[in-house]
Amino acid sequence: MEFLEILKVIFLGIVEGITEWLPISSTGHMLLVDEFITLNAVDDEFKEMFFILIQLGAIFAVILLFWKKMWPFQFKDKSKPVILKDTFSVWFKVVVACIPGAVVTILFDDYVEAHFQTPAVIAAALILYGIAFIVIEKWNKTKTPKVATLDDITYKTALLIGLFQVLSIVPGTSRSGATIIGALLIGVSRVAAAEFTFFLAVPVMLGMSALKLLKFGFDFTGTEIAVLVLGMATAFVVSVLVIKFLMSYIKKKDFTVFGWYRIVLGAVIIAYTLIK
């Protein structure tokens, strides 16, 4: 693999690591970056799968950082494991939240990929949800969250968040953005919304990656393996830094800045498309 192609893969890993956890649409950014920085070392079929599988690097970062909260077993000594019922409860709620998205993805993912992965759709989604973030955060300033912590999330709340996550099937929406907007609307605090988004991302992204991998097959060339490993490793390292930044940021500030970013980026995409 040529040095320039290596730099392209690293750049795509950086973009994935940053945009997967910030509510600004990782898929939208990856498709837009591909418009200007095209991987020539692999074919289009592999690249489509790569844009999904690279998310595994971001997922491993979440598992690393939230292991103590996500793993439902503790060992106080070698012979007495302690089962954390609250952690199991959170995972059961995550399963409930996954159901709407899983159904919609299985039924409509191929159709959406064929008809909605366009600059116009991405720009519209970026702007629409950017406005939503600004409006909701302004509305939230006078509200006290009904759900303060992750453990306070009920099955009903989890299902509602899962319904909002369905919106992320449209490129440019952002999976984390859709779930966070939904959580904020129904009274979940920013920290609890972000943490539930991280939990929810694990089965969702593992499932999506498995589907893409099964569809593509396991017959990889040496170059394709190198692209996958390098992309996921880069996404992992960058995701660790970005998640730490985001959790620190939302304890003091809101998501308004991400809303403005989405609007500006959407406007730039529209301008570029018209000029092109």
C-alpha positions in Angstrom: 0.0 0.0 0.0 1.4 3.4 -1.0 2.3 6.0 1.6 -0.4 8.4 0.4 -3.0 5.7 0.8 -1.8 5.0 4.3 -2.3 8.7 5.1 -5.8 8.6 3.7 -6.7 5.7 5.9 -5.3 7.4 9.0 -7.3 10.6 8.1 -10.5 8.6 7.8 -9.8 6.9 11.1 -9.3 10.4 12.7 -12.6 11.6 11.2 -14.4 8.5 12.4 -13.0 8.8 15.9 -14.0 12.5 16.2 -17.4 12.3 14.6 -18.7 9.0 15.9 -19.2 10.4 19.4 -19.8 14.1 18.8 -23.4 14.6 17.6 -22.4 15.7 14.1 -22.8 12.5 12.0 -19.9 10.2 11.4 -21.5 8.5 8.3 -22.2 11.9 6.8 -18.6 13.1 7.4 -17.1 9.8 6.0 -19.2 10.1 2.8 -18.2 13.7 2.4 -14.5 13.1 3.0 -14.7 10.3 0.4 -15.9 12.9 -2.0 -12.5 14.6 -1.8 -10.1 11.9 -0.5 -10.8 8.7 -2.3 -9.2 5.4 -1.3 -7.7 4.0 -4.5 -6.2 0.9 -2.9 -9.6 -0.8 -2.5 -12.8 -1.2 -4.5 -16.1 0.4 -3.8 -17.7 -2.7 -2.3 -14.9 -3.0 0.3 -15.0 0.7 1.0 -18.8 0.6 1.7 -18.1 -2.1 4.3 -15.0 -0.3 5.6 -17.0 2.8 6.5 -19.1 0.7 8.8 -16.4 -1.7 10.2 -14.1 1.2 11.1 -16.6 2.0 13.8 -15.4 -1.1 15.7 -12.4 0.9 16.7 -14.6 3.6 18.3 -16.6 0.9 20.1 -13.5 -0.7 21.6 -12.7 2.8 23.0 -16.1 3.0 24.7 -15.7 -0.5 26.2 -12.3 0.4 27.5 -13.4 3.7 29.1 -16.7 2.4 30.5 -15.7 -1.1 31.3 -16.5 -0.8 35.1 -19.9 0.6 34.3 -20.7 -1.9 31.5 -19.4 -5.2 33.0 -22.0 -6.6 35.4 -19.6 -8.7 37.4 -17.2 -7.7 40.2 -14.8 -9.9 42.0 -14.1 -8.8 45.6 -12.0 -11.9 46.0 -11.1 -14.9 43.9 -14.0 -17.0 45.0 -16.9 -14.6 45.4 -18.1 -12.8 42.2 -20.7 -10.1 42.8 -23.4 -9.6 40.2 -24.4 -6.0 39.7 -28.1 -6.0 39.2 -28.3 -2.3 38.2 -25.8 -2.9 35.4 -27.8 -5.9 34.1 -30.9 -3.6 34.3 -29.3 -1.0 32.1 -28.3 -3.6 29.5 -31.9 -4.9 29.4 -33.1 -1.4 28.8 -30.5 -1.1 26.0 -31.9 -4.2 24.4 -35.4 -2.6 24.5 -34.0 0.6 22.9 -32.3 -1.4 20.2 -35.4 -3.1 18.9 -36.9 -0.2 16.8 -33.6 0.5 15.1 -32.8 -3.2 14.4 -36.2 -3.7 12.7 -35.9 -0.5 10.6 -32.3 -1.3 9.6 -33.1 -4.8 8.5 -36.1 -3.7 6.5 -34.8 -0.4 4.9 -31.0 -0.2 5.2 -30.3 -1.2 1.6 -33.0 1.2 0.3 -31.6 4.1 2.3 -28.1 3.4 1.0 -29.3 3.3 -2.6 -31.4 6.5 -2.4 -30.4 8.7 0.5 -26.6 8.8 0.5 -26.4 12.1 -1.4 -24.9 15.5 -0.5 -28.4 17.1 -0.6 -29.8 14.6 2.0 -26.7 14.9 4.2 -26.8 18.7 4.1 -30.5 18.8 4.9 -30.1 16.4 7.9 -27.1 18.3 9.2 -29.0 21.6 9.1 -32.4 20.2 10.4 -30.9 18.5 13.5 -28.5 21.4 14.0 -31.5 23.7 14.4 -33.1 21.1 16.7 -30.1 21.1 19.0 -30.1 24.9 19.3 -33.9 25.1 19.9 -34.0 22.1 22.4 -31.0 23.4 24.4 -32.6 26.9 24.6 -35.8 25.3 25.8 -33.9 23.1 28.3 -32.3 26.1 30.1 -35.5 26.6 32.1 -36.1 22.9 32.7 -34.8 20.5 35.4 -34.0 17.0 34.0 -36.5 14.3 35.2 -33.9 11.6 34.7 -30.6 12.6 36.3 -28.5 9.4 36.1 -28.1 6.4 33.9 -29.8 4.1 36.5 -32.9 6.4 36.5 -33.7 5.6 32.9 -36.9 3.5 32.8 -37.9 0.9 30.1 -40.4 3.4 28.7 -37.7 6.1 28.4 -35.3 3.6 26.8 -37.9 2.6 24.2 -38.6 6.3 23.4 -34.8 6.9 23.0 -34.7 3.8 20.7 -37.5 5.3 18.6 -35.5 8.5 18.1 -32.4 6.4 17.2 -34.4 5.1 14.2 -34.0 8.6 12.6 -30.2 8.0 12.3 -30.7 5.6 9.4 -30.7 8.7 7.2 -27.1 9.9 6.5 -26.2 13.1 8.1 -28.5 12.6 11.1 -26.0 11.2 13.6 -26.8 8.2 15.7 -25.5 9.9 18.8 -27.2 13.1 17.8 -30.6 11.5 17.3 -30.5 9.6 20.6 -29.2 12.6 22.6 -31.9 14.9 21.1 -34.6 12.4 21.9 -33.3 11.9 25.5 -33.1 15.7 26.1 -36.7 16.1 24.8 -38.1 13.6 27.2 -36.2 15.0 30.2 -33.0 13.1 30.4 -29.9 15.0 31.6 -27.0 15.5 29.2 -24.6 13.2 31.1 -27.2 10.4 31.4 -28.1 10.9 27.7 -24.5 10.6 26.6 -23.8 7.6 28.8 -26.9 5.7 27.5 -25.8 6.6 24.0 -22.5 4.9 24.7 -24.2 1.8 26.0 -26.6 1.7 23.1 -23.8 2.1 20.6 -22.1 -1.2 21.6 -24.8 -3.7 20.4 -26.0 -1.4 17.6 -22.6 -0.9 16.0 -21.5 -4.5 16.6 -24.7 -5.7 14.9 -24.3 -3.3 11.9 -20.7 -4.4 11.5 -21.6 -8.1 11.6 -24.3 -7.6 9.0 -21.9 -5.7 6.7 -19.2 -8.3 7.2 -21.5 -11.2 6.5 -22.7 -9.4 3.3 -19.2 -8.7 2.1 -17.7 -12.1 3.1 -14.4 -13.0 4.8 -12.2 -13.2 1.7 -9.8 -10.2 2.3 -6.7 -9.3 0.5 -3.6 -8.3 2.4 -4.2 -4.6 1.5 -7.8 -4.8 2.7 -6.7 -6.2 6.0 -4.1 -3.5 6.4 -6.7 -0.8 5.7 -9.2 -2.3 8.2 -6.6 -2.6 11.0 -5.0 0.8 10.5 -8.4 2.5 10.2 -9.9 0.9 13.3 -6.7 1.4 15.4 -6.7 5.1 14.5 -10.4 5.4 15.3 -9.8 3.7 18.6 -7.0 6.1 19.8 -8.9 9.2 18.6 -12.2 8.0 20.2 -10.6 7.6 23.6 -9.5 11.3 23.5 -12.8 12.5 22.1 -15.0 10.6 24.6 -13.0 12.0 27.5 -13.3 15.5 26.1 -17.1 15.1 25.5 -17.9 13.8 29.0 -15.9 16.7 30.5 -17.5 19.2 28.2 -21.1 18.4 28.8 -20.7 18.7 32.5 -20.2 22.4 32.1 -21.7 23.3 28.7 -24.6 22.3 26.4 -24.8 20.9 22.8 -25.5 24.3 21.1 -22.1 24.6 19.6 -22.6 21.3 17.8 -25.9 22.6 16.4 -24.2 25.6 14.9 -21.4 23.5 13.5 -24.0 21.2 11.8 -25.8 24.2 10.2 -22.5 25.8 8.9 -21.3 22.5 7.5 -24.7 21.8 5.8 -24.6 25.3 4.3 -21.1 24.6 3.0 -22.1 21.4 1.4 -25.1 23.0 -0.3 -22.8 25.8 -1.7 -20.3 23.3 -2.9 -22.9 21.2 -4.6 -24.4 24.2 -6.4 -20.9 25.4 -7.5 -20.0 21.9 -8.6 
